[in-house]
Amino acid sequence: MGKRLILVVTLTLGLLLLVFVCAGPHWTIEAKTKTPEPKIGLLDLNKVKKEAPHFIALEERAKANRQLLEEFTARVLAEHQQQIRALSPEDYGRSRELAVAAQARIDQKKQELAESYRQKEAAVFEELEAVVAHVAKKKKLDCILLKGGFQIGGEDVTDQVLKTWDKWGLTFWQRVKIFFGGKDPRPDPLAEVTAGEQ
């Protein structure tokens, strides 16, 4: 009876070992839960910068700021020249002082224009981030990468971002009004630039 019991236990253990070896990874939790591949979106930022009204307005703002700084610099330098001409020969030592003051005025104006531009640029990028996050959520994307590098696969969401941004901030009724030929109630970002130049 002892030999029979040892034989049955050995055969049972051998059979169980054979079942586990043959089943292998098919019985594991990892095999049963297949991880889905991540959904990746691609965004062509260069296209967005060329076509989105907010970025076009930013570019116009940069041009206007450069023009404004050139005009301001010319005016300050003309005033500086007049001040130098008005100096008597005994006061020529003050010319350096006047030059430093003129340069300080130009630098201050340059800094004011740069800060104003940075604030507007930050607001535009903040809104773009919100639009991209909305599109990613709507399309159930795990991430959005910038287009331009070497990539395989992914869904191009650039046009969807531009389309969504065009309607960003409108209520349902405002969209209905625009659809039936009404005017967009939001201020035109390009009009703000031309108004700021005056």
ROMAR-438448 format. One line per 4 residues: for each residue x, y, z of N, C-alpha, C. Coordinates in nm, 2 decimals, padded with zeros to 4 digits. Layout:
<nodes>
X:Y:Z:X:Y:Z:X:Y:Z ~ ...
</nodes>
This chain:
<nodes>
00.08:-00.12:00.00:00.00:00.00:00.00:00.09:00.13:00.00 ~ 00.20:00.12:00.07:00.29:00.24:00.07:00.35:00.27:-00.07 ~ 00.38:00.16:-00.14:00.44:00.18:-00.28:00.33:00.24:-00.37 ~ 00.21:00.20:-00.35:00.10:00.25:-00.43:00.08:00.40:-00.40
00.08:00.44:-00.28:00.06:00.58:-00.24:00.17:00.67:-00.30 ~ 00.29:00.62:-00.29:00.41:00.70:-00.35:00.39:00.71:-00.50 ~ 00.35:00.60:-00.56:00.33:00.60:-00.71:00.22:00.70:-00.75 ~ 00.11:00.70:-00.68:00.00:00.79:-00.71:00.04:00.94:-00.68
00.11:00.97:-00.57:00.15:01.10:-00.54:00.25:01.15:-00.65 ~ 00.35:01.06:-00.69:00.45:01.10:-00.79:00.38:01.12:-00.92 ~ 00.29:01.04:-00.96:00.21:01.06:-01.09:00.13:01.19:-01.09 ~ 00.07:01.22:-00.98:-00.02:01.34:-00.96:00.07:01.46:-00.97
00.18:01.46:-00.90:00.27:01.57:-00.91:00.33:01.59:-01.05 ~ 00.37:01.48:-01.11:00.42:01.49:-01.24:00.32:01.54:-01.34 ~ 00.20:01.50:-01.33:00.09:01.55:-01.42:00.06:01.69:-01.39 ~ 00.06:01.74:-01.27:00.04:01.88:-01.24:00.16:01.96:-01.30
00.28:01.91:-01.28:00.40:01.98:-01.33:00.39:01.99:-01.49 ~ 00.35:01.89:-01.55:00.33:01.88:-01.70:00.23:01.99:-01.74 ~ 00.11:01.99:-01.67:00.01:02.09:-01.70:00.06:02.23:-01.69 ~ 00.13:02.26:-01.58:00.18:02.40:-01.56:00.29:02.44:-01.67
00.37:02.34:-01.70:00.47:02.37:-01.80:00.41:02.39:-01.94 ~ 00.31:02.31:-01.97:00.24:02.33:-02.11:00.16:02.45:-02.11 ~ 00.09:02.48:-02.00:00.00:02.60:-02.00:00.08:02.73:-02.01 ~ 00.19:02.73:-01.94:00.29:02.84:-01.94:00.22:02.98:-01.92
00.25:03.07:-02.01:00.20:03.20:-02.00:00.06:03.22:-02.03 ~ -00.01:03.12:-02.08:-00.15:03.13:-02.11:-00.24:03.14:-01.99 ~ -00.19:03.10:-01.87:-00.27:03.11:-01.75:-00.23:03.23:-01.67 ~ -00.14:03.31:-01.71:-00.10:03.43:-01.63:-00.19:03.54:-01.65
-00.19:03.63:-01.55:-00.27:03.75:-01.56:-00.23:03.84:-01.67 ~ -00.10:03.85:-01.70:-00.05:03.93:-01.80:-00.10:03.89:-01.94 ~ -00.11:03.76:-01.96:-00.16:03.71:-02.09:-00.31:03.74:-02.11 ~ -00.38:03.74:-02.00:-00.53:03.76:-02.01:-00.56:03.91:-02.03
-00.48:04.00:-01.98:-00.50:04.14:-01.99:-00.40:04.20:-02.09 ~ -00.45:04.20:-02.22:-00.36:04.26:-02.32:-00.36:04.41:-02.31 ~ -00.25:04.47:-02.30:-00.24:04.62:-02.29:-00.26:04.68:-02.43 ~ -00.35:04.77:-02.44:-00.38:04.84:-02.57:-00.26:04.93:-02.61
-00.24:04.94:-02.74:-00.14:05.03:-02.79:-00.18:05.17:-02.76 ~ -00.09:05.26:-02.72:-00.12:05.40:-02.70:-00.17:05.46:-02.83 ~ -00.27:05.55:-02.82:-00.31:05.63:-02.93:-00.24:05.76:-02.93 ~ -00.17:05.79:-03.04:-00.08:05.91:-03.05:-00.14:06.00:-03.16
-00.14:06.13:-03.12:-00.18:06.23:-03.22:-00.06:06.31:-03.26 ~ -00.06:06.37:-03.37:00.05:06.45:-03.42:00.00:06.59:-03.45 ~ 00.08:06.69:-03.41:00.04:06.83:-03.44:00.15:06.90:-03.51 ~ 00.11:06.96:-03.63:00.21:07.03:-03.71:00.20:07.18:-03.66
00.29:07.21:-03.57:00.29:07.35:-03.50:00.32:07.46:-03.61 ~ 00.40:07.43:-03.71:00.43:07.53:-03.81:00.31:07.56:-03.89 ~ 00.22:07.46:-03.92:00.10:07.49:-03.99:00.00:07.57:-03.90 ~ 00.00:07.54:-03.77:-00.09:07.61:-03.68:-00.04:07.76:-03.68
00.09:07.78:-03.67:00.14:07.91:-03.66:00.11:07.99:-03.79 ~ 00.11:07.93:-03.90:00.08:07.99:-04.03:-00.07:08.02:-04.05 ~ -00.16:07.94:-04.00:-00.30:07.95:-04.03:-00.39:08.00:-03.92 ~ -00.35:07.99:-03.79:-00.44:08.03:-03.68:-00.43:08.18:-03.67
-00.55:08.24:-03.66:-00.56:08.39:-03.65:-00.48:08.45:-03.53 ~ -00.48:08.37:-03.42:-00.41:08.42:-03.31:-00.26:08.43:-03.33 ~ -00.20:08.33:-03.40:-00.06:08.34:-03.43:-00.03:08.44:-03.54 ~ -00.12:08.46:-03.64:-00.10:08.56:-03.74:-00.10:08.70:-03.67
-00.19:08.72:-03.57:-00.20:08.84:-03.50:-00.07:08.87:-03.42 ~ -00.01:08.76:-03.36:00.11:08.77:-03.29:00.23:08.82:-03.38 ~ 00.23:08.76:-03.50:00.33:08.80:-03.60:00.32:08.94:-03.64 ~ 00.19:08.98:-03.66:00.17:09.13:-03.69:00.21:09.22:-03.58
00.18:09.17:-03.45:00.22:09.25:-03.34:00.37:09.26:-03.33 ~ 00.45:09.16:-03.36:00.59:09.16:-03.36:00.64:09.26:-03.47 ~ 00.58:09.26:-03.58:00.62:09.36:-03.69:00.59:09.50:-03.64 ~ 00.47:09.52:-03.59:00.43:09.65:-03.54:00.53:09.70:-03.43
00.57:09.61:-03.34:00.66:09.65:-03.23:00.80:09.69:-03.29 ~ 00.84:09.61:-03.39:00.97:09.65:-03.45:00.97:09.78:-03.51 ~ 00.86:09.81:-03.58:00.84:09.94:-03.65:00.83:10.05:-03.55 ~ 00.76:10.03:-03.44:00.74:10.13:-03.33:00.88:10.16:-03.27
00.96:10.05:-03.24:01.09:10.07:-03.18:01.18:10.15:-03.27 ~ 01.18:10.12:-03.40:01.26:10.19:-03.50:01.23:10.34:-03.50 ~ 01.09:10.37:-03.50:01.05:10.51:-03.50:01.09:10.58:-03.37 ~ 01.07:10.51:-03.26:01.10:10.57:-03.13:01.25:10.59:-03.12
01.33:10.50:-03.16:01.48:10.51:-03.16:01.52:10.63:-03.25 ~ 01.47:10.65:-03.37:01.50:10.76:-03.45:01.47:10.89:-03.38 ~ 01.35:10.90:-03.32:01.31:11.02:-03.25:01.40:11.05:-03.13 ~ 01.44:10.95:-03.05:01.53:10.98:-02.94:01.67:11.02:-02.99
01.71:10.95:-03.09:01.85:10.99:-03.15:01.85:11.13:-03.20 ~ 01.73:11.17:-03.27:01.72:11.31:-03.32:01.73:11.41:-03.21 ~ 01.65:11.38:-03.10:01.65:11.47:-02.98:01.79:11.48:-02.92 ~ 01.86:11.36:-02.91:01.99:11.36:-02.86:02.09:11.44:-02.94
02.08:11.44:-03.07:02.16:11.52:-03.16:02.14:11.67:-03.13 ~ 02.01:11.70:-03.12:01.98:11.84:-03.09:02.04:11.89:-02.96 ~ 02.03:11.80:-02.86:02.09:11.83:-02.73:02.24:11.85:-02.74 ~ 02.31:11.77:-02.82:02.45:11.78:-02.83:02.49:11.91:-02.90
02.42:11.94:-03.00:02.44:12.07:-03.08:02.42:12.19:-02.99 ~ 02.33:12.18:-02.89:02.30:12.29:-02.81:02.40:12.31:-02.70 ~ 02.49:12.21:-02.68:02.59:12.22:-02.57:02.69:12.33:-02.61 ~ 02.74:12.40:-02.51:02.85:12.49:-02.53:02.98:12.41:-02.52
03.09:12.46:-02.57:03.21:12.39:-02.57:03.26:12.35:-02.42 ~ 03.22:12.43:-02.33:03.25:12.40:-02.19:03.17:12.28:-02.14 ~ 03.05:12.25:-02.19:02.97:12.14:-02.15:02.98:12.01:-02.22 ~ 03.08:12.00:-02.31:03.10:11.88:-02.39:03.12:11.75:-02.30
03.16:11.77:-02.18:03.17:11.66:-02.09:03.04:11.59:-02.05 ~ 02.93:11.67:-02.07:02.80:11.62:-02.05:02.75:11.53:-02.16 ~ 02.81:11.53:-02.27:02.76:11.45:-02.39:02.75:11.30:-02.36 ~ 02.85:11.25:-02.28:02.84:11.11:-02.25:02.72:11.09:-02.16
02.69:11.18:-02.07:02.58:11.16:-01.98:02.45:11.16:-02.06 ~ 02.44:11.25:-02.16:02.32:11.26:-02.25:02.31:11.13:-02.33 ~ 02.42:11.07:-02.38:02.41:10.95:-02.46:02.36:10.83:-02.37 ~ 02.41:10.83:-02.25:02.36:10.72:-02.16:02.21:10.73:-02.13
02.16:10.86:-02.12:02.02:10.88:-02.09:01.94:10.84:-02.21 ~ 01.99:10.88:-02.33:01.92:10.84:-02.46:01.91:10.69:-02.47 ~ 02.02:10.62:-02.45:02.03:10.47:-02.46:01.93:10.41:-02.36 ~ 01.92:10.47:-02.24:01.84:10.41:-02.13:01.69:10.42:-02.18
01.65:10.53:-02.24:01.52:10.55:-02.29:01.48:10.45:-02.40 ~ 01.58:10.42:-02.49:01.56:10.32:-02.59:01.55:10.18:-02.53 ~ 01.63:10.15:-02.44:01.63:10.02:-02.38:01.50:10.00:-02.30 ~ 01.45:10.10:-02.23:01.33:10.09:-02.16:01.21:10.06:-02.25
01.21:10.13:-02.36:01.10:10.11:-02.46:01.10:09.97:-02.52 ~ 01.23:09.93:-02.55:01.25:09.80:-02.60:01.19:09.69:-02.50 ~ 01.23:09.71:-02.38:01.18:09.62:-02.27:01.03:09.62:-02.26 ~ 00.97:09.73:-02.26:00.82:09.74:-02.25:00.75:09.67:-02.37
00.80:09.69:-02.49:00.74:09.62:-02.60:00.76:09.47:-02.60 ~ 00.88:09.43:-02.55:00.91:09.28:-02.54:00.82:09.22:-02.43 ~ 00.80:09.29:-02.32:00.72:09.23:-02.22:00.57:09.22:-02.26 ~ 00.52:09.33:-02.33:00.39:09.32:-02.38:00.37:09.21:-02.48
00.47:09.19:-02.57:00.46:09.07:-02.66:00.47:08.94:-02.59 ~ 00.55:08.93:-02.49:00.56:08.80:-02.41:00.43:08.77:-02.35 ~ 00.36:08.87:-02.29:00.23:08.84:-02.23:00.13:08.79:-02.33 ~ 00.12:08.86:-02.45:00.03:08.81:-02.55:00.06:08.67:-02.60
00.19:08.65:-02.62:00.23:08.52:-02.67:00.20:08.41:-02.57 ~ 00.22:08.44:-02.44:00.18:08.34:-02.33:00.04:08.31:-02.33 ~ -00.05:08.41:-02.35:-00.19:08.39:-02.36:-00.23:08.31:-02.48 ~ -00.17:08.33:-02.59:-00.20:08.25:-02.71:-00.16:08.10:-02.69
-00.04:08.08:-02.63:00.00:07.94:-02.61:-00.08:07.87:-02.50 ~ -00.13:07.95:-02.41:-00.21:07.89:-02.30:-00.35:07.84:-02.37 ~ -00.40:07.93:-02.45:-00.52:07.89:-02.52:-00.50:07.77:-02.62 ~ -00.39:07.77:-02.68:-00.35:07.66:-02.77:-00.35:07.53:-02.69
-00.28:07.53:-02.58:-00.27:07.41:-02.49:-00.41:07.36:-02.45 ~ -00.50:07.45:-02.42:-00.64:07.41:-02.38:-00.71:07.35:-02.50 ~ -00.69:07.41:-02.62:-00.75:07.35:-02.74:-00.70:07.21:-02.77 ~ -00.57:07.20:-02.76:-00.50:07.07:-02.79:-00.55:06.96:-02.69
-00.56:07.00:-02.56:-00.61:06.91:-02.46:-00.75:06.87:-02.49 ~ -00.83:06.96:-02.53:-00.97:06.93:-02.57:-00.98:06.83:-02.68 ~ -00.90:06.85:-02.79:-00.90:06.76:-02.90:-00.85:06.63:-02.86 ~ -00.74:06.62:-02.78:-00.69:06.49:-02.73:-00.80:06.42:-02.65
-00.87:06.48:-02.57:-00.97:06.42:-02.49:-01.09:06.37:-02.58 ~ -01.13:06.45:-02.68:-01.24:06.42:-02.77:-01.20:06.30:-02.85 ~ -01.08:06.29:-02.90:-01.03:06.18:-02.99:-00.98:06.07:-02.91 ~ -00.98:06.08:-02.77:-00.93:05.97:-02.68:-00.78:05.93:-02.71
-00.70:06.04:-02.73:-00.56:06.02:-02.75:-00.48:06.02:-02.62 ~ -00.38:05.93:-02.61:-00.30:05.92:-02.49:-00.20:06.04:-02.49 ~ -00.15:06.08:-02.60:-00.06:06.19:-02.61:-00.06:06.25:-02.75 ~ -00.01:06.38:-02.76:00.01:06.44:-02.89:00.15:06.49:-02.90
00.21:06.45:-03.01:00.35:06.48:-03.03:00.36:06.59:-03.14 ~ 00.46:06.67:-03.14:00.48:06.77:-03.24:00.54:06.70:-03.37 ~ 00.48:06.73:-03.48:00.52:06.67:-03.61:00.65:06.74:-03.65 ~ 00.72:06.67:-03.73:00.85:06.73:-03.78:00.96:06.64:-03.77
00.96:06.56:-03.66:01.07:06.46:-03.65:01.03:06.33:-03.72 ~ 01.11:06.23:-03.70:01.09:06.10:-03.77:00.99:06.02:-03.68 ~ 00.88:05.99:-03.73:00.78:05.91:-03.66:00.71:05.81:-03.75 ~ 00.66:05.71:-03.69:00.58:05.61:-03.77:00.45:05.60:-03.70
00.34:05.62:-03.77:00.21:05.61:-03.72:00.17:05.74:-03.65 ~ 00.06:05.73:-03.58:00.00:05.85:-03.52:-00.11:05.91:-03.61 ~ -00.19:05.98:-03.55:-00.30:06.05:-03.62:-00.28:06.20:-03.62 ~ -00.28:06.25:-03.74:-00.26:06.40:-03.75:-00.38:06.47:-03.71
-00.37:06.55:-03.60:-00.49:06.63:-03.55:-00.47:06.78:-03.57 ~ -00.38:06.82:-03.66:-00.36:06.96:-03.68:-00.49:07.03:-03.73 ~ -00.55:06.97:-03.83:-00.68:07.04:-03.88:-00.79:07.04:-03.78 ~ -00.79:06.94:-03.70:-00.90:06.93:-03.59:-00.87:07.04:-03.49
-00.74:07.06:-03.46:-00.70:07.17:-03.36:-00.74:07.30:-03.42 ~ -00.71:07.33:-03.55:-00.74:07.46:-03.61:-00.89:07.48:-03.61 ~ -00.97:07.38:-03.65:-01.11:07.39:-03.65:-01.17:07.41:-03.51 ~ -01.12:07.34:-03.41:-01.17:07.36:-03.28:-01.13:07.50:-03.23
-01.01:07.54:-03.25:-00.97:07.67:-03.21:-01.05:07.78:-03.27 ~ -01.09:07.76:-03.39:-01.17:07.86:-03.46:-01.31:07.89:-03.39 ~ -01.36:07.78:-03.33:-01.49:07.79:-03.26:-01.47:07.80:-03.11 ~ -01.35:07.81:-03.06:-01.32:07.81:-02.92:-01.38:07.93:-02.85
-01.45:07.90:-02.74:-01.51:08.01:-02.66:-01.65:08.05:-02.70 ~ -01.70:07.99:-02.80:-01.84:08.03:-02.85:-01.94:07.94:-02.78 ~ -02.05:08.00:-02.74:-02.16:07.92:-02.69:-02.24:07.85:-02.80 ~ -02.32:07.76:-02.76:-02.40:07.69:-02.87:-02.48:07.79:-02.95
-02.55:07.88:-02.89:-02.63:07.98:-02.96:-02.55:08.07:-03.05 ~ -02.43:08.11:-03.00:-02.34:08.19:-03.09:-02.30:08.11:-03.21 ~ -02.28:07.98:-03.20:-02.24:07.90:-03.31:-02.36:07.89:-03.41 ~ -02.48:07.88:-03.35:-02.60:07.87:-03.44:-02.61:08.00:-03.52
-02.59:08.11:-03.45:-02.60:08.24:-03.51:-02.50:08.26:-03.63 ~ -02.38:08.22:-03.60:-02.27:08.23:-03.70:-02.31:08.13:-03.82 ~ -02.36:08.02:-03.79:-02.40:07.92:-03.89:-02.50:07.98:-03.99 ~ -02.59:08.06:-03.94:-02.70:08.11:-04.02:-02.66:08.25:-04.07
-02.53:08.28:-04.08:-02.48:08.40:-04.14:-02.46:08.52:-04.05 ~ -02.46:08.50:-03.92:-02.43:08.61:-03.83:-02.28:08.64:-03.82 ~ -02.25:08.74:-03.75:-02.11:08.79:-03.73:-02.06:08.72:-03.60 ~ -01.93:08.69:-03.61:-01.86:08.63:-03.49:-01.86:08.73:-03.38
-01.91:08.70:-03.26:-01.92:08.81:-03.15:-01.78:08.83:-03.08 ~ -01.68:08.75:-03.11:-01.55:08.77:-03.04:-01.48:08.87:-03.11 ~ -01.39:08.94:-03.04:-01.30:09.04:-03.11:-01.21:08.97:-03.20 ~ -01.18:09.04:-03.32:-01.09:08.98:-03.41:-00.95:09.01:-03.37
-00.86:08.90:-03.35:-00.73:08.93:-03.30:-00.65:09.01:-03.40 ~ -00.67:09.01:-03.52:-00.60:09.09:-03.62:-00.64:09.24:-03.61 ~ -00.76:09.26:-03.57:-00.81:09.40:-03.56:-00.74:09.46:-03.44 ~ -00.72:09.38:-03.33:-00.65:09.43:-03.21:-00.51:09.48:-03.24
-00.44:09.42:-03.33:-00.31:09.46:-03.37:-00.31:09.59:-03.44 ~ -00.40:09.61:-03.53:-00.40:09.74:-03.61:-00.45:09.85:-03.52 ~ -00.53:09.82:-03.42:-00.58:09.92:-03.33:-00.46:09.96:-03.23 ~ -00.38:09.86:-03.19:-00.27:09.89:-03.11:-00.16:09.97:-03.17
-00.15:09.97:-03.30:-00.05:10.04:-03.38:-00.08:10.19:-03.38 ~ -00.20:10.23:-03.36:-00.24:10.37:-03.37:-00.22:10.45:-03.25
</nodes>
